[in-house]
């Protein structure tokens, strides 16, 4: 499974020979290992449960339960995408559903939080970093307080030097379970910063840590060559665009009474 292999590669310098032995077992038994308790996995690998726990933490998880949830989430996502048939109009359908979910009151609340904040950080997981970056650039044309850290070091510097109780952070995550995003959301809580999440429409850990949540529908496309899934940024970009247009409208930069109202999405829009 490429999602596991990538995780191993990212942390290879921390891993011992015993760790690789455990991870090889996990890779060979990925279809059932998410049902194992920590003690069951330890018995299968002939190690202590403390060794399993240390390995999970080396990989960036808070514990074994989070590691197991990561495997289960990725496996389920791939299985659903593999078994489901993606219709030719899936982007239109997802956009309609996302548009129907989007509340103008929530958009207004997001813009109000942006206007009150001294600084606004947009932090995206993985592919959503590009959405965060380009949205920050567009806002910065009108107000230079928008920042989009593009790696872990930049986010850590932001928490050391810039993020406070007068800061707004907008988190972008498909699953709402990205371990680094969850870590940053918890740090935001600790310093009293306001947080907004934009995620898929699922119960997720990130939404519980944020004051305001936006939900996006997105279909997952299975890519068999690497046995992984691809998701479109479009639905999350659509929500960001609605917030951006409302911001321009509030500042009388854009007079688009009809454009920014939630309207029906038609097939000829894409």
RASULSUL-V972340 format. One record per backbone hydrogen bond with DSSP energy under -1.0 kcal/mol. CO is the residue of the C=O (numbers start at 1). NH is the residue of the N-H. If there is no record, write none. Layout:
BEGIN
co	nh
CO	NH
CO	NH
END
This chain:
BEGIN
co	nh
1	5
2	6
3	7
4	8
5	9
6	10
9	12
11	14
16	20
17	21
18	22
19	23
20	24
21	25
22	26
23	27
24	28
25	29
29	32
29	33
32	35
33	36
37	41
38	42
39	43
40	44
41	45
42	47
48	52
49	53
50	54
51	55
52	56
53	57
54	58
55	59
56	61
57	60
63	67
64	68
65	69
66	70
67	71
68	72
69	73
70	74
71	75
72	76
73	77
74	78
75	79
76	80
77	81
78	82
79	83
80	84
87	90
89	93
90	94
91	95
92	96
93	97
94	98
95	99
96	100
97	101
98	102
103	107
104	108
105	109
106	110
107	111
108	112
109	113
110	114
111	115
112	116
113	117
119	168
120	147
121	170
123	172
125	128
126	129
127	130
128	132
129	133
130	134
131	135
132	136
133	137
134	138
135	139
136	140
139	142
139	143
145	120
147	122
151	155
152	156
153	157
154	158
155	159
156	160
157	161
158	162
158	163
164	167
166	118
167	194
168	121
169	196
170	123
171	198
172	125
174	200
176	206
178	182
179	183
180	184
181	185
182	186
183	187
184	188
185	189
186	190
187	191
188	193
194	169
195	211
195	212
196	171
197	214
198	173
199	216
200	202
206	209
212	197
214	199
216	201
221	230
223	228
228	223
230	221
233	237
234	238
235	239
236	240
237	241
238	242
239	243
240	244
241	245
242	246
243	247
244	248
245	249
246	250
247	251
248	253
248	254
249	252
254	256
256	260
266	269
END
